[in-house]
Amino acid sequence: MTKEEKHLWYDFLRLYPVRFSKQKVLGQYIADFYCAKAKLVIELDGSQHLSEIGIVHDSERTAFLEQYDLQVIRIPNQMIWQDFDRVCAYIDDIVQQSLSRLRDSSLYTREP
């Protein structure tokens, strides 16, 4: 794990009330962080993700994960150091929205 991944894991996700996994293998990819319950993948992006090859690779990876109804969010590494509280609040908001959406959709798929 990178310094940024360690910071996010040990200082937020590890004790988050909804379980996250770190370095989760999903098909041919390894997600930085994965929450099965919220169907969420979190990727922390360093400068290599800004290159032309990095952008193409990330796009392919996101398309692959989205085929499995997973939401992928990307957070630049610099945001971990510049505004960690805001990053944590953003992740929490995304998780809560996802759980709410999944709960609402399950209401319509249940048989009477």
FENQUIDA-V206200 format. One record per residue. SS is DSSP state (h for helix, s for strand, l for the rest). OMEGA is omega in degrees with one decimal (999 if undefined). D_LAST is the distance of its C-alpha to the last C-alpha in Angstrom with 2 decimals. Layout:
# FENQUIDA-V206200
[[SS & OMEGA & D_LAST] [SS & OMEGA & D_LAST]]
This chain:
# FENQUIDA-V206200
[[l & 176.1 & 46.73] [l & 176.8 & 48.63] [h & -179.0 & 49.88] [h & 178.3 & 47.18] [h & 177.9 & 44.41] [h & -179.8 & 45.90] [h & -179.4 & 46.06] [h & -178.4 & 42.43] [h & -173.1 & 41.31] [h & -175.8 & 43.52] [h & 178.1 & 43.45] [l & -169.2 & 39.79] [h & -176.3 & 37.20] [h & -178.7 & 38.25] [h & 179.4 & 37.18] [l & -175.1 & 34.37] [l & 175.2 & 31.30] [l & -170.8 & 29.09] [l & 171.6 & 30.68] [l & 170.8 & 32.83] [s & 175.2 & 34.84] [s & 178.0 & 38.23] [s & -176.5 & 39.77] [s & 176.5 & 36.60] [s & 177.5 & 37.10] [s & -175.5 & 34.58] [l & -178.6 & 35.70] [l & -175.8 & 39.32] [s & 172.7 & 39.25] [s & 179.2 & 39.56] [s & 176.1 & 37.64] [s & 179.1 & 39.53] [s & -176.2 & 36.41] [s & 175.3 & 32.79] [s & -178.1 & 29.65] [l & -176.2 & 26.80] [l & -179.9 & 24.25] [l & -177.9 & 25.19] [l & -172.2 & 25.97] [s & 172.7 & 29.43] [s & 175.8 & 32.94] [s & 176.6 & 35.96] [s & 173.2 & 39.29] [s & -171.8 & 42.57] [s & 172.1 & 45.06] [l & -174.5 & 48.81] [h & -179.8 & 51.46] [h & 180.0 & 51.08] [h & 179.8 & 47.78] [h & 179.4 & 49.81] [l & 180.0 & 51.86] [h & 179.3 & 51.19] [h & 179.4 & 50.21] [h & 180.0 & 48.00] [h & 179.0 & 46.14] [h & -179.1 & 45.55] [h & 179.6 & 44.44] [h & 179.1 & 42.02] [h & 178.2 & 40.55] [h & -179.7 & 40.03] [h & 179.5 & 38.53] [h & 179.1 & 36.08] [h & 178.7 & 35.05] [h & -177.3 & 34.50] [h & -179.8 & 32.32] [h & 175.6 & 30.27] [l & -179.0 & 29.37] [l & 177.3 & 27.25] [l & 176.6 & 25.49] [l & 174.5 & 27.92] [s & -179.8 & 29.55] [s & 173.1 & 33.30] [s & -178.9 & 35.47] [s & -179.0 & 39.22] [s & 177.9 & 41.50] [s & 178.8 & 45.27] [h & -176.7 & 47.18] [h & 179.2 & 49.42] [h & 177.3 & 46.55] [h & -178.2 & 46.12] [h & -175.7 & 49.71] [h & -174.7 & 49.93] [l & -175.1 & 46.83] [h & -179.9 & 44.91] [h & 179.3 & 43.14] [h & 176.9 & 41.85] [h & -179.5 & 40.63] [h & 178.3 & 38.74] [h & 178.3 & 37.21] [h & 179.1 & 36.22] [h & 179.0 & 34.52] [h & 179.6 & 32.70] [h & 179.8 & 31.53] [h & 179.8 & 30.29] [h & -178.5 & 28.42] [h & 176.7 & 26.77] [h & -179.4 & 25.81] [h & 179.3 & 24.39] [h & 178.7 & 22.34] [h & 179.3 & 21.01] [h & 179.9 & 20.20] [h & 176.6 & 18.46] [h & -179.3 & 16.39] [h & -178.6 & 15.48] [h & 179.7 & 14.66] [h & 176.9 & 12.35] [h & -177.8 & 10.19] [h & -178.1 & 9.80] [h & 178.3 & 9.41] [l & 176.9 & 6.50] [l & -179.4 & 3.83] [l & 999 & 0.00]]
